[in-house]
């Protein structure tokens, strides 16, 4: 399996992961400070959703990259539109 070569996509994914990392550090602080379990659970759910969304985005970026090499530049716009729809549909699963 190949790696993502588009620098913009890689930067986007890394930024998403860094935000999730910050959220996780916040949850650790909440636990250390003895905050309410319901508040902590809410933040955990937000991190899970962020990671799920990042996974979907990575998958779509990979699909776009691999399919573009096979389809060619002439239909890249159509491919991008279809994969945007795929990302939207996959985002509804969570």
PDB file of N, CA, C and O in Angstrom, chain B, residues numbered from 101:
ATOM      1  N   UNK B 101       0.857  -1.175   0.000  1.00  0.00           N
ATOM      2  CA  UNK B 101       0.000   0.000   0.000  1.00  0.00           C
ATOM      3  C   UNK B 101       0.897   1.230   0.000  1.00  0.00           C
ATOM      4  O   UNK B 101       1.918   1.268   0.685  1.00  0.00           O
ATOM      5  N   UNK B 102       0.514   2.200  -0.752  1.00  0.00           N
ATOM      6  CA  UNK B 102       1.343   3.397  -0.856  1.00  0.00           C
ATOM      7  C   UNK B 102       1.018   4.403   0.238  1.00  0.00           C
ATOM      8  O   UNK B 102       0.022   4.269   0.949  1.00  0.00           O
ATOM      9  N   UNK B 103       1.867   5.402   0.361  1.00  0.00           N
ATOM     10  CA  UNK B 103       1.661   6.455   1.355  1.00  0.00           C
ATOM     11  C   UNK B 103       1.041   7.678   0.681  1.00  0.00           C
ATOM     12  O   UNK B 103       1.074   7.803  -0.544  1.00  0.00           O
ATOM     13  N   UNK B 104       0.481   8.570   1.481  1.00  0.00           N
ATOM     14  CA  UNK B 104      -0.077   9.801   0.935  1.00  0.00           C
ATOM     15  C   UNK B 104       1.057  10.695   0.461  1.00  0.00           C
ATOM     16  O   UNK B 104       2.006  10.956   1.201  1.00  0.00           O
ATOM     17  N   UNK B 105       0.955  11.156  -0.765  1.00  0.00           N
ATOM     18  CA  UNK B 105       2.007  11.992  -1.323  1.00  0.00           C
ATOM     19  C   UNK B 105       1.618  13.463  -1.380  1.00  0.00           C
ATOM     20  O   UNK B 105       2.484  14.327  -1.517  1.00  0.00           O
ATOM     21  N   UNK B 106       0.335  13.757  -1.277  1.00  0.00           N
ATOM     22  CA  UNK B 106      -0.128  15.145  -1.337  1.00  0.00           C
ATOM     23  C   UNK B 106       0.190  15.843  -0.017  1.00  0.00           C
ATOM     24  O   UNK B 106      -0.342  15.476   1.031  1.00  0.00           O
ATOM     25  N   UNK B 107       1.050  16.839  -0.076  1.00  0.00           N
ATOM     26  CA  UNK B 107       1.513  17.535   1.136  1.00  0.00           C
ATOM     27  C   UNK B 107       0.363  18.234   1.863  1.00  0.00           C
ATOM     28  O   UNK B 107       0.327  18.257   3.093  1.00  0.00           O
ATOM     29  N   UNK B 108      -0.571  18.801   1.105  1.00  0.00           N
ATOM     30  CA  UNK B 108      -1.714  19.484   1.726  1.00  0.00           C
ATOM     31  C   UNK B 108      -2.561  18.503   2.544  1.00  0.00           C
ATOM     32  O   UNK B 108      -2.981  18.820   3.657  1.00  0.00           O
ATOM     33  N   UNK B 109      -2.803  17.329   1.998  1.00  0.00           N
ATOM     34  CA  UNK B 109      -3.581  16.312   2.713  1.00  0.00           C
ATOM     35  C   UNK B 109      -2.843  15.830   3.955  1.00  0.00           C
ATOM     36  O   UNK B 109      -3.443  15.653   5.015  1.00  0.00           O
ATOM     37  N   UNK B 110      -1.548  15.622   3.815  1.00  0.00           N
ATOM     38  CA  UNK B 110      -0.762  15.178   4.968  1.00  0.00           C
ATOM     39  C   UNK B 110      -0.775  16.225   6.072  1.00  0.00           C
ATOM     40  O   UNK B 110      -0.908  15.888   7.248  1.00  0.00           O
ATOM     41  N   UNK B 111      -0.639  17.488   5.700  1.00  0.00           N
ATOM     42  CA  UNK B 111      -0.674  18.570   6.689  1.00  0.00           C
ATOM     43  C   UNK B 111      -2.033  18.626   7.377  1.00  0.00           C
ATOM     44  O   UNK B 111      -2.113  18.797   8.593  1.00  0.00           O
ATOM     45  N   UNK B 112      -3.102  18.480   6.594  1.00  0.00           N
ATOM     46  CA  UNK B 112      -4.455  18.482   7.160  1.00  0.00           C
ATOM     47  C   UNK B 112      -4.621  17.348   8.168  1.00  0.00           C
ATOM     48  O   UNK B 112      -5.143  17.559   9.262  1.00  0.00           O
ATOM     49  N   UNK B 113      -4.182  16.158   7.806  1.00  0.00           N
ATOM     50  CA  UNK B 113      -4.302  15.015   8.711  1.00  0.00           C
ATOM     51  C   UNK B 113      -3.483  15.222   9.983  1.00  0.00           C
ATOM     52  O   UNK B 113      -3.954  14.930  11.082  1.00  0.00           O
ATOM     53  N   UNK B 114      -2.270  15.721   9.834  1.00  0.00           N
ATOM     54  CA  UNK B 114      -1.436  15.967  11.013  1.00  0.00           C
ATOM     55  C   UNK B 114      -2.055  17.017  11.930  1.00  0.00           C
ATOM     56  O   UNK B 114      -2.015  16.871  13.152  1.00  0.00           O
ATOM     57  N   UNK B 115      -2.623  18.067  11.356  1.00  0.00           N
ATOM     58  CA  UNK B 115      -3.281  19.091  12.179  1.00  0.00           C
ATOM     59  C   UNK B 115      -4.471  18.518  12.928  1.00  0.00           C
ATOM     60  O   UNK B 115      -4.688  18.844  14.095  1.00  0.00           O
ATOM     61  N   UNK B 116      -5.244  17.666  12.266  1.00  0.00           N
ATOM     62  CA  UNK B 116      -6.382  17.019  12.939  1.00  0.00           C
ATOM     63  C   UNK B 116      -5.908  16.163  14.108  1.00  0.00           C
ATOM     64  O   UNK B 116      -6.506  16.178  15.184  1.00  0.00           O
ATOM     65  N   UNK B 117      -4.829  15.417  13.888  1.00  0.00           N
ATOM     66  CA  UNK B 117      -4.299  14.561  14.947  1.00  0.00           C
ATOM     67  C   UNK B 117      -3.732  15.378  16.103  1.00  0.00           C
ATOM     68  O   UNK B 117      -3.859  14.981  17.261  1.00  0.00           O
ATOM     69  N   UNK B 118      -3.118  16.497  15.807  1.00  0.00           N
ATOM     70  CA  UNK B 118      -2.589  17.355  16.866  1.00  0.00           C
ATOM     71  C   UNK B 118      -3.708  17.940  17.718  1.00  0.00           C
ATOM     72  O   UNK B 118      -3.574  18.074  18.934  1.00  0.00           O
ATOM     73  N   UNK B 119      -4.835  18.294  17.051  1.00  0.00           N
ATOM     74  CA  UNK B 119      -5.989  18.780  17.828  1.00  0.00           C
ATOM     75  C   UNK B 119      -6.520  17.687  18.746  1.00  0.00           C
ATOM     76  O   UNK B 119      -6.834  17.942  19.908  1.00  0.00           O
ATOM     77  N   UNK B 120      -6.622  16.465  18.219  1.00  0.00           N
ATOM     78  CA  UNK B 120      -7.095  15.344  19.039  1.00  0.00           C
ATOM     79  C   UNK B 120      -6.137  15.076  20.190  1.00  0.00           C
ATOM     80  O   UNK B 120      -6.564  14.766  21.303  1.00  0.00           O
ATOM     81  N   UNK B 121      -4.847  15.196  19.920  1.00  0.00           N
ATOM     82  CA  UNK B 121      -3.845  15.020  20.970  1.00  0.00           C
ATOM     83  C   UNK B 121      -4.044  16.051  22.082  1.00  0.00           C
ATOM     84  O   UNK B 121      -3.944  15.723  23.264  1.00  0.00           O
ATOM     85  N   UNK B 122      -4.321  17.281  21.703  1.00  0.00           N
ATOM     86  CA  UNK B 122      -4.595  18.326  22.692  1.00  0.00           C
ATOM     87  C   UNK B 122      -5.836  18.017  23.506  1.00  0.00           C
ATOM     88  O   UNK B 122      -5.875  18.242  24.716  1.00  0.00           O
ATOM     89  N   UNK B 123      -6.860  17.495  22.821  1.00  0.00           N
ATOM     90  CA  UNK B 123      -8.078  17.113  23.536  1.00  0.00           C
ATOM     91  C   UNK B 123      -7.783  15.994  24.538  1.00  0.00           C
ATOM     92  O   UNK B 123      -8.294  16.012  25.657  1.00  0.00           O
ATOM     93  N   UNK B 124      -6.966  15.030  24.140  1.00  0.00           N
ATOM     94  CA  UNK B 124      -6.618  13.935  25.047  1.00  0.00           C
ATOM     95  C   UNK B 124      -5.854  14.442  26.272  1.00  0.00           C
ATOM     96  O   UNK B 124      -6.094  13.987  27.390  1.00  0.00           O
ATOM     97  N   UNK B 125      -4.946  15.374  26.057  1.00  0.00           N
ATOM     98  CA  UNK B 125      -4.234  15.962  27.202  1.00  0.00           C
ATOM     99  C   UNK B 125      -5.215  16.677  28.133  1.00  0.00           C
ATOM    100  O   UNK B 125      -5.071  16.629  29.354  1.00  0.00           O
ATOM    101  N   UNK B 126      -6.205  17.335  27.547  1.00  0.00           N
ATOM    102  CA  UNK B 126      -7.229  17.995  28.348  1.00  0.00           C
ATOM    103  C   UNK B 126      -8.025  17.000  29.179  1.00  0.00           C
ATOM    104  O   UNK B 126      -8.360  17.273  30.332  1.00  0.00           O
ATOM    105  N   UNK B 127      -8.323  15.857  28.598  1.00  0.00           N
ATOM    106  CA  UNK B 127      -9.055  14.812  29.332  1.00  0.00           C
ATOM    107  C   UNK B 127      -8.201  14.294  30.489  1.00  0.00           C
ATOM    108  O   UNK B 127      -8.710  14.068  31.587  1.00  0.00           O
ATOM    109  N   UNK B 128      -6.921  14.111  30.244  1.00  0.00           N
ATOM    110  CA  UNK B 128      -6.035  13.663  31.320  1.00  0.00           C
ATOM    111  C   UNK B 128      -6.044  14.654  32.476  1.00  0.00           C
ATOM    112  O   UNK B 128      -6.092  14.266  33.643  1.00  0.00           O
ATOM    113  N   UNK B 129      -5.996  15.946  32.133  1.00  0.00           N
ATOM    114  CA  UNK B 129      -6.049  16.987  33.172  1.00  0.00           C
ATOM    115  C   UNK B 129      -7.370  16.916  33.933  1.00  0.00           C
ATOM    116  O   UNK B 129      -7.401  17.044  35.157  1.00  0.00           O
ATOM    117  N   UNK B 130      -8.459  16.710  33.197  1.00  0.00           N
ATOM    118  CA  UNK B 130      -9.772  16.631  33.844  1.00  0.00           C
ATOM    119  C   UNK B 130      -9.802  15.498  34.871  1.00  0.00           C
ATOM    120  O   UNK B 130     -10.332  15.657  35.970  1.00  0.00           O
ATOM    121  N   UNK B 131      -9.231  14.362  34.499  1.00  0.00           N
ATOM    122  CA  UNK B 131      -9.203  13.213  35.408  1.00  0.00           C
ATOM    123  C   UNK B 131      -8.332  13.523  36.621  1.00  0.00           C
ATOM    124  O   UNK B 131      -8.712  13.242  37.758  1.00  0.00           O
ATOM    125  N   UNK B 132      -7.161  14.105  36.367  1.00  0.00           N
ATOM    126  CA  UNK B 132      -6.267  14.462  37.474  1.00  0.00           C
ATOM    127  C   UNK B 132      -6.926  15.434  38.440  1.00  0.00           C
ATOM    128  O   UNK B 132      -6.707  15.359  39.649  1.00  0.00           O
ATOM    129  N   UNK B 133      -7.743  16.359  37.904  1.00  0.00           N
ATOM    130  CA  UNK B 133      -8.404  17.366  38.730  1.00  0.00           C
ATOM    131  C   UNK B 133      -9.684  16.843  39.374  1.00  0.00           C
ATOM    132  O   UNK B 133     -10.302  17.544  40.176  1.00  0.00           O
ATOM    133  N   UNK B 134     -10.088  15.621  39.033  1.00  0.00           N
ATOM    134  CA  UNK B 134     -11.268  15.017  39.636  1.00  0.00           C
ATOM    135  C   UNK B 134     -12.585  15.572  39.115  1.00  0.00           C
ATOM    136  O   UNK B 134     -13.558  15.663  39.864  1.00  0.00           O
ATOM    137  N   UNK B 135     -12.625  15.938  37.855  1.00  0.00           N
ATOM    138  CA  UNK B 135     -13.871  16.468  37.292  1.00  0.00           C
ATOM    139  C   UNK B 135     -14.898  15.358  37.100  1.00  0.00           C
ATOM    140  O   UNK B 135     -14.572  14.173  37.162  1.00  0.00           O
ATOM    141  N   UNK B 136     -16.121  15.755  36.869  1.00  0.00           N
ATOM    142  CA  UNK B 136     -17.248  14.821  36.767  1.00  0.00           C
ATOM    143  C   UNK B 136     -17.082  13.858  35.595  1.00  0.00           C
ATOM    144  O   UNK B 136     -16.630  14.235  34.514  1.00  0.00           O
ATOM    145  N   UNK B 137     -17.459  12.602  35.840  1.00  0.00           N
ATOM    146  CA  UNK B 137     -17.338  11.554  34.821  1.00  0.00           C
ATOM    147  C   UNK B 137     -18.141  11.896  33.563  1.00  0.00           C
ATOM    148  O   UNK B 137     -17.702  11.599  32.452  1.00  0.00           O
ATOM    149  N   UNK B 138     -19.296  12.510  33.725  1.00  0.00           N
ATOM    150  CA  UNK B 138     -20.114  12.856  32.569  1.00  0.00           C
ATOM    151  C   UNK B 138     -19.400  13.870  31.679  1.00  0.00           C
ATOM    152  O   UNK B 138     -19.462  13.772  30.454  1.00  0.00           O
ATOM    153  N   UNK B 139     -18.733  14.830  32.280  1.00  0.00           N
ATOM    154  CA  UNK B 139     -17.967  15.814  31.510  1.00  0.00           C
ATOM    155  C   UNK B 139     -16.784  15.151  30.788  1.00  0.00           C
ATOM    156  O   UNK B 139     -16.487  15.462  29.635  1.00  0.00           O
ATOM    157  N   UNK B 140     -16.129  14.243  31.486  1.00  0.00           N
ATOM    158  CA  UNK B 140     -14.993  13.530  30.892  1.00  0.00           C
ATOM    159  C   UNK B 140     -15.478  12.656  29.737  1.00  0.00           C
ATOM    160  O   UNK B 140     -14.855  12.619  28.676  1.00  0.00           O
ATOM    161  N   UNK B 141     -16.577  11.962  29.945  1.00  0.00           N
ATOM    162  CA  UNK B 141     -17.128  11.104  28.894  1.00  0.00           C
ATOM    163  C   UNK B 141     -17.500  11.906  27.657  1.00  0.00           C
ATOM    164  O   UNK B 141     -17.309  11.452  26.529  1.00  0.00           O
ATOM    165  N   UNK B 142     -18.022  13.080  27.873  1.00  0.00           N
ATOM    166  CA  UNK B 142     -18.382  13.953  26.753  1.00  0.00           C
ATOM    167  C   UNK B 142     -17.157  14.323  25.936  1.00  0.00           C
ATOM    168  O   UNK B 142     -17.201  14.321  24.706  1.00  0.00           O
ATOM    169  N   UNK B 143     -16.058  14.641  26.620  1.00  0.00           N
ATOM    170  CA  UNK B 143     -14.818  14.986  25.927  1.00  0.00           C
ATOM    171  C   UNK B 143     -14.213  13.772  25.224  1.00  0.00           C
ATOM    172  O   UNK B 143     -13.637  13.896  24.144  1.00  0.00           O
ATOM    173  N   UNK B 144     -14.348  12.604  25.842  1.00  0.00           N
ATOM    174  CA  UNK B 144     -13.860  11.378  25.200  1.00  0.00           C
ATOM    175  C   UNK B 144     -14.628  11.097  23.912  1.00  0.00           C
ATOM    176  O   UNK B 144     -14.043  10.692  22.907  1.00  0.00           O
ATOM    177  N   UNK B 145     -15.922  11.312  23.949  1.00  0.00           N
ATOM    178  CA  UNK B 145     -16.741  11.104  22.752  1.00  0.00           C
ATOM    179  C   UNK B 145     -16.319  12.067  21.641  1.00  0.00           C
ATOM    180  O   UNK B 145     -16.304  11.699  20.467  1.00  0.00           O
ATOM    181  N   UNK B 146     -15.981  13.288  22.015  1.00  0.00           N
ATOM    182  CA  UNK B 146     -15.546  14.279  21.025  1.00  0.00           C
ATOM    183  C   UNK B 146     -14.225  13.856  20.376  1.00  0.00           C
ATOM    184  O   UNK B 146     -14.039  14.025  19.171  1.00  0.00           O
ATOM    185  N   UNK B 147     -13.311  13.306  21.178  1.00  0.00           N
ATOM    186  CA  UNK B 147     -12.025  12.847  20.638  1.00  0.00           C
ATOM    187  C   UNK B 147     -12.245  11.664  19.702  1.00  0.00           C
ATOM    188  O   UNK B 147     -11.641  11.593  18.632  1.00  0.00           O
ATOM    189  N   UNK B 148     -13.106  10.741  20.103  1.00  0.00           N
ATOM    190  CA  UNK B 148     -13.392   9.587  19.244  1.00  0.00           C
ATOM    191  C   UNK B 148     -13.963  10.048  17.906  1.00  0.00           C
ATOM    192  O   UNK B 148     -13.581   9.542  16.851  1.00  0.00           O
ATOM    193  N   UNK B 149     -14.871  11.001  17.958  1.00  0.00           N
ATOM    194  CA  UNK B 149     -15.461  11.509  16.723  1.00  0.00           C
ATOM    195  C   UNK B 149     -14.407  12.189  15.848  1.00  0.00           C
ATOM    196  O   UNK B 149     -14.406  12.027  14.628  1.00  0.00           O
ATOM    197  N   UNK B 150     -13.518  12.942  16.476  1.00  0.00           N
ATOM    198  CA  UNK B 150     -12.445  13.611  15.728  1.00  0.00           C
ATOM    199  C   UNK B 150     -11.518  12.590  15.073  1.00  0.00           C
ATOM    200  O   UNK B 150     -11.112  12.768  13.925  1.00  0.00           O
ATOM    201  N   UNK B 151     -11.185  11.533  15.790  1.00  0.00           N
ATOM    202  CA  UNK B 151     -10.321  10.501  15.218  1.00  0.00           C
ATOM    203  C   UNK B 151     -11.027   9.743  14.097  1.00  0.00           C
ATOM    204  O   UNK B 151     -10.411   9.412  13.084  1.00  0.00           O
ATOM    205  N   UNK B 152     -12.313   9.469  14.280  1.00  0.00           N
ATOM    206  CA  UNK B 152     -13.084   8.814  13.214  1.00  0.00           C
ATOM    207  C   UNK B 152     -13.115   9.683  11.953  1.00  0.00           C
ATOM    208  O   UNK B 152     -12.939   9.180  10.843  1.00  0.00           O
ATOM    209  N   UNK B 153     -13.336  10.977  12.130  1.00  0.00           N
ATOM    210  CA  UNK B 153     -13.380  11.892  10.991  1.00  0.00           C
ATOM    211  C   UNK B 153     -12.015  11.960  10.307  1.00  0.00           C
ATOM    212  O   UNK B 153     -11.942  12.055   9.082  1.00  0.00           O
ATOM    213  N   UNK B 154     -10.949  11.914  11.080  1.00  0.00           N
ATOM    214  CA  UNK B 154      -9.599  11.928  10.516  1.00  0.00           C
ATOM    215  C   UNK B 154      -9.343  10.657   9.718  1.00  0.00           C
ATOM    216  O   UNK B 154      -8.736  10.699   8.648  1.00  0.00           O
ATOM    217  N   UNK B 155      -9.806   9.531  10.240  1.00  0.00           N
ATOM    218  CA  UNK B 155      -9.643   8.264   9.529  1.00  0.00           C
ATOM    219  C   UNK B 155     -10.386   8.293   8.194  1.00  0.00           C
ATOM    220  O   UNK B 155      -9.848   7.867   7.172  1.00  0.00           O
ATOM    221  N   UNK B 156     -11.613   8.792   8.203  1.00  0.00           N
ATOM    222  CA  UNK B 156     -12.393   8.895   6.967  1.00  0.00           C
ATOM    223  C   UNK B 156     -11.673   9.806   5.983  1.00  0.00           C
ATOM    224  O   UNK B 156     -11.568   9.477   4.801  1.00  0.00           O
ATOM    225  N   UNK B 157     -11.177  10.942   6.451  1.00  0.00           N
ATOM    226  CA  UNK B 157     -10.475  11.882   5.569  1.00  0.00           C
ATOM    227  C   UNK B 157      -9.228  11.238   4.969  1.00  0.00           C
ATOM    228  O   UNK B 157      -8.955  11.408   3.781  1.00  0.00           O
ATOM    229  N   UNK B 158      -8.469  10.499   5.783  1.00  0.00           N
ATOM    230  CA  UNK B 158      -7.282   9.824   5.282  1.00  0.00           C
ATOM    231  C   UNK B 158      -7.656   8.795   4.223  1.00  0.00           C
ATOM    232  O   UNK B 158      -6.983   8.688   3.197  1.00  0.00           O
ATOM    233  N   UNK B 159      -8.706   8.048   4.458  1.00  0.00           N
ATOM    234  CA  UNK B 159      -9.150   7.031   3.507  1.00  0.00           C
ATOM    235  C   UNK B 159      -9.552   7.660   2.180  1.00  0.00           C
ATOM    236  O   UNK B 159      -9.186   7.158   1.117  1.00  0.00           O
ATOM    237  N   UNK B 160     -10.302   8.753   2.235  1.00  0.00           N
ATOM    238  CA  UNK B 160     -10.729   9.427   1.012  1.00  0.00           C
ATOM    239  C   UNK B 160      -9.528  10.030   0.282  1.00  0.00           C
ATOM    240  O   UNK B 160      -9.461   9.966  -0.945  1.00  0.00           O
ATOM    241  N   UNK B 161      -8.591  10.605   1.010  1.00  0.00           N
ATOM    242  CA  UNK B 161      -7.376  11.145   0.374  1.00  0.00           C
ATOM    243  C   UNK B 161      -6.610  10.040  -0.342  1.00  0.00           C
ATOM    244  O   UNK B 161      -6.138  10.228  -1.463  1.00  0.00           O
ATOM    245  N   UNK B 162      -6.491   8.900   0.306  1.00  0.00           N
ATOM    246  CA  UNK B 162      -5.807   7.765  -0.304  1.00  0.00           C
ATOM    247  C   UNK B 162      -6.541   7.309  -1.562  1.00  0.00           C
ATOM    248  O   UNK B 162      -5.916   7.073  -2.596  1.00  0.00           O
ATOM    249  N   UNK B 163      -7.861   7.186  -1.477  1.00  0.00           N
ATOM    250  CA  UNK B 163      -8.647   6.767  -2.638  1.00  0.00           C
ATOM    251  C   UNK B 163      -8.481   7.750  -3.792  1.00  0.00           C
ATOM    252  O   UNK B 163      -8.307   7.351  -4.944  1.00  0.00           O
ATOM    253  N   UNK B 164      -8.537   9.028  -3.469  1.00  0.00           N
ATOM    254  CA  UNK B 164      -8.399  10.055  -4.505  1.00  0.00           C
ATOM    255  C   UNK B 164      -7.034   9.969  -5.176  1.00  0.00           C
ATOM    256  O   UNK B 164      -6.927  10.036  -6.401  1.00  0.00           O
ATOM    257  N   UNK B 165      -6.010   9.821  -4.376  1.00  0.00           N
ATOM    258  CA  UNK B 165      -4.648   9.734  -4.906  1.00  0.00           C
ATOM    259  C   UNK B 165      -4.492   8.515  -5.816  1.00  0.00           C
ATOM    260  O   UNK B 165      -3.972   8.626  -6.926  1.00  0.00           O
ATOM    261  N   UNK B 166      -4.940   7.365  -5.345  1.00  0.00           N
ATOM    262  CA  UNK B 166      -4.752   6.139  -6.112  1.00  0.00           C
ATOM    263  C   UNK B 166      -5.619   6.104  -7.369  1.00  0.00           C
ATOM    264  O   UNK B 166      -5.160   5.676  -8.428  1.00  0.00           O
ATOM    265  N   UNK B 167      -6.853   6.546  -7.257  1.00  0.00           N
ATOM    266  CA  UNK B 167      -7.733   6.545  -8.422  1.00  0.00           C
ATOM    267  C   UNK B 167      -7.300   7.578  -9.461  1.00  0.00           C
ATOM    268  O   UNK B 167      -7.438   7.347 -10.662  1.00  0.00           O
ATOM    269  N   UNK B 168      -6.781   8.705  -9.005  1.00  0.00           N
ATOM    270  CA  UNK B 168      -6.334   9.746  -9.933  1.00  0.00           C
ATOM    271  C   UNK B 168      -5.207   9.243 -10.821  1.00  0.00           C
ATOM    272  O   UNK B 168      -5.126   9.610 -11.993  1.00  0.00           O
ATOM    273  N   UNK B 169      -4.347   8.413 -10.274  1.00  0.00           N
ATOM    274  CA  UNK B 169      -3.252   7.880 -11.087  1.00  0.00           C
ATOM    275  C   UNK B 169      -3.764   6.915 -12.148  1.00  0.00           C
ATOM    276  O   UNK B 169      -3.127   6.727 -13.185  1.00  0.00           O
ATOM    277  N   UNK B 170      -4.909   6.309 -11.886  1.00  0.00           N
ATOM    278  CA  UNK B 170      -5.464   5.345 -12.831  1.00  0.00           C
ATOM    279  C   UNK B 170      -6.440   5.976 -13.830  1.00  0.00           C
ATOM    280  O   UNK B 170      -6.562   5.511 -14.963  1.00  0.00           O
ATOM    281  N   UNK B 171      -7.130   7.033 -13.402  1.00  0.00           N
ATOM    282  CA  UNK B 171      -8.136   7.679 -14.242  1.00  0.00           C
ATOM    283  C   UNK B 171      -7.510   8.719 -15.162  1.00  0.00           C
ATOM    284  O   UNK B 171      -7.922   8.870 -16.312  1.00  0.00           O
ATOM    285  N   UNK B 172      -6.529   9.426 -14.656  1.00  0.00           N
ATOM    286  CA  UNK B 172      -5.894  10.479 -15.435  1.00  0.00           C
ATOM    287  C   UNK B 172      -6.440  11.846 -15.071  1.00  0.00           C
ATOM    288  O   UNK B 172      -7.454  11.956 -14.382  1.00  0.00           O
ATOM    289  N   UNK B 173      -5.767  12.885 -15.534  1.00  0.00           N
ATOM    290  CA  UNK B 173      -6.103  14.260 -15.174  1.00  0.00           C
ATOM    291  C   UNK B 173      -7.419  14.744 -15.761  1.00  0.00           C
ATOM    292  O   UNK B 173      -8.057  15.625 -15.185  1.00  0.00           O
ATOM    293  N   UNK B 174      -7.835  14.198 -16.879  1.00  0.00           N
ATOM    294  CA  UNK B 174      -9.037  14.679 -17.554  1.00  0.00           C
ATOM    295  C   UNK B 174     -10.306  14.548 -16.744  1.00  0.00           C
ATOM    296  O   UNK B 174     -11.238  15.331 -16.927  1.00  0.00           O
ATOM    297  N   UNK B 175     -10.361  13.582 -15.861  1.00  0.00           N
ATOM    298  CA  UNK B 175     -11.581  13.336 -15.076  1.00  0.00           C
ATOM    299  C   UNK B 175     -11.363  13.567 -13.584  1.00  0.00           C
ATOM    300  O   UNK B 175     -12.156  13.117 -12.758  1.00  0.00           O
ATOM    301  N   UNK B 176     -10.305  14.255 -13.252  1.00  0.00           N
ATOM    302  CA  UNK B 176      -9.964  14.493 -11.849  1.00  0.00           C
ATOM    303  C   UNK B 176     -11.071  15.262 -11.114  1.00  0.00           C
ATOM    304  O   UNK B 176     -11.356  14.978  -9.951  1.00  0.00           O
ATOM    305  N   UNK B 177     -11.697  16.238 -11.797  1.00  0.00           N
ATOM    306  CA  UNK B 177     -12.774  17.008 -11.171  1.00  0.00           C
ATOM    307  C   UNK B 177     -13.963  16.137 -10.813  1.00  0.00           C
ATOM    308  O   UNK B 177     -14.533  16.266  -9.730  1.00  0.00           O
ATOM    309  N   UNK B 178     -14.337  15.245 -11.728  1.00  0.00           N
ATOM    310  CA  UNK B 178     -15.443  14.314 -11.459  1.00  0.00           C
ATOM    311  C   UNK B 178     -15.093  13.404 -10.287  1.00  0.00           C
ATOM    312  O   UNK B 178     -15.914  13.171  -9.400  1.00  0.00           O
ATOM    313  N   UNK B 179     -13.884  12.902 -10.297  1.00  0.00           N
ATOM    314  CA  UNK B 179     -13.426  12.020  -9.235  1.00  0.00           C
ATOM    315  C   UNK B 179     -13.481  12.723  -7.885  1.00  0.00           C
ATOM    316  O   UNK B 179     -13.934  12.148  -6.896  1.00  0.00           O
ATOM    317  N   UNK B 180     -13.020  13.962  -7.848  1.00  0.00           N
ATOM    318  CA  UNK B 180     -13.030  14.736  -6.599  1.00  0.00           C
ATOM    319  C   UNK B 180     -14.465  14.905  -6.085  1.00  0.00           C
ATOM    320  O   UNK B 180     -14.717  14.775  -4.887  1.00  0.00           O
ATOM    321  N   UNK B 181     -15.392  15.193  -6.986  1.00  0.00           N
ATOM    322  CA  UNK B 181     -16.796  15.383  -6.590  1.00  0.00           C
ATOM    323  C   UNK B 181     -17.384  14.099  -6.013  1.00  0.00           C
ATOM    324  O   UNK B 181     -18.085  14.134  -5.002  1.00  0.00           O
ATOM    325  N   UNK B 182     -17.102  12.976  -6.649  1.00  0.00           N
ATOM    326  CA  UNK B 182     -17.628  11.695  -6.160  1.00  0.00           C
ATOM    327  C   UNK B 182     -17.040  11.367  -4.797  1.00  0.00           C
ATOM    328  O   UNK B 182     -17.752  10.907  -3.904  1.00  0.00           O
ATOM    329  N   UNK B 183     -15.748  11.601  -4.637  1.00  0.00           N
ATOM    330  CA  UNK B 183     -15.118  11.282  -3.363  1.00  0.00           C
ATOM    331  C   UNK B 183     -15.550  12.235  -2.253  1.00  0.00           C
ATOM    332  O   UNK B 183     -15.565  11.843  -1.086  1.00  0.00           O
ATOM    333  N   UNK B 184     -15.892  13.447  -2.579  1.00  0.00           N
ATOM    334  CA  UNK B 184     -16.487  14.346  -1.578  1.00  0.00           C
ATOM    335  C   UNK B 184     -17.800  13.766  -1.075  1.00  0.00           C
ATOM    336  O   UNK B 184     -18.092  13.803   0.120  1.00  0.00           O
ATOM    337  N   UNK B 185     -18.589  13.231  -2.003  1.00  0.00           N
ATOM    338  CA  UNK B 185     -19.855  12.591  -1.619  1.00  0.00           C
ATOM    339  C   UNK B 185     -19.602  11.350  -0.762  1.00  0.00           C
ATOM    340  O   UNK B 185     -20.310  11.112   0.216  1.00  0.00           O
ATOM    341  N   UNK B 186     -18.594  10.564  -1.130  1.00  0.00           N
ATOM    342  CA  UNK B 186     -18.240   9.382  -0.342  1.00  0.00           C
ATOM    343  C   UNK B 186     -17.856   9.793   1.079  1.00  0.00           C
ATOM    344  O   UNK B 186     -18.274   9.159   2.047  1.00  0.00           O
ATOM    345  N   UNK B 187     -17.062  10.852   1.199  1.00  0.00           N
ATOM    346  CA  UNK B 187     -16.653  11.312   2.520  1.00  0.00           C
ATOM    347  C   UNK B 187     -17.862  11.748   3.335  1.00  0.00           C
ATOM    348  O   UNK B 187     -17.947  11.450   4.527  1.00  0.00           O
ATOM    349  N   UNK B 188     -18.786  12.444   2.710  1.00  0.00           N
ATOM    350  CA  UNK B 188     -19.999  12.882   3.396  1.00  0.00           C
ATOM    351  C   UNK B 188     -20.809  11.666   3.871  1.00  0.00           C
ATOM    352  O   UNK B 188     -21.281  11.631   5.008  1.00  0.00           O
ATOM    353  N   UNK B 189     -20.960  10.682   2.995  1.00  0.00           N
ATOM    354  CA  UNK B 189     -21.707   9.483   3.364  1.00  0.00           C
ATOM    355  C   UNK B 189     -21.036   8.726   4.506  1.00  0.00           C
ATOM    356  O   UNK B 189     -21.708   8.299   5.445  1.00  0.00           O
ATOM    357  N   UNK B 190     -19.736   8.561   4.435  1.00  0.00           N
ATOM    358  CA  UNK B 190     -19.024   7.860   5.494  1.00  0.00           C
ATOM    359  C   UNK B 190     -19.076   8.639   6.809  1.00  0.00           C
ATOM    360  O   UNK B 190     -19.085   8.042   7.886  1.00  0.00           O
ATOM    361  N   UNK B 191     -19.110   9.942   6.723  1.00  0.00           N
ATOM    362  CA  UNK B 191     -19.217  10.765   7.918  1.00  0.00           C
ATOM    363  C   UNK B 191     -20.529  10.592   8.656  1.00  0.00           C
ATOM    364  O   UNK B 191     -20.607  10.839   9.859  1.00  0.00           O
ATOM    365  N   UNK B 192     -21.559  10.167   7.940  1.00  0.00           N
ATOM    366  CA  UNK B 192     -22.875   9.961   8.550  1.00  0.00           C
ATOM    367  C   UNK B 192     -22.958   8.651   9.322  1.00  0.00           C
ATOM    368  O   UNK B 192     -23.878   8.466  10.120  1.00  0.00           O
ATOM    369  N   UNK B 193     -22.010   7.734   9.100  1.00  0.00           N
ATOM    370  CA  UNK B 193     -22.029   6.436   9.743  1.00  0.00           C
ATOM    371  C   UNK B 193     -21.814   6.543  11.239  1.00  0.00           C
ATOM    372  O   UNK B 193     -22.403   5.794  12.018  1.00  0.00           O
ATOM    373  N   UNK B 194     -20.965   7.480  11.635  1.00  0.00           N
ATOM    374  CA  UNK B 194     -20.633   7.597  13.063  1.00  0.00           C
ATOM    375  C   UNK B 194     -21.801   8.025  13.883  1.00  0.00           C
ATOM    376  O   UNK B 194     -21.681   8.168  15.100  1.00  0.00           O
TER     377      UNK B 194
END
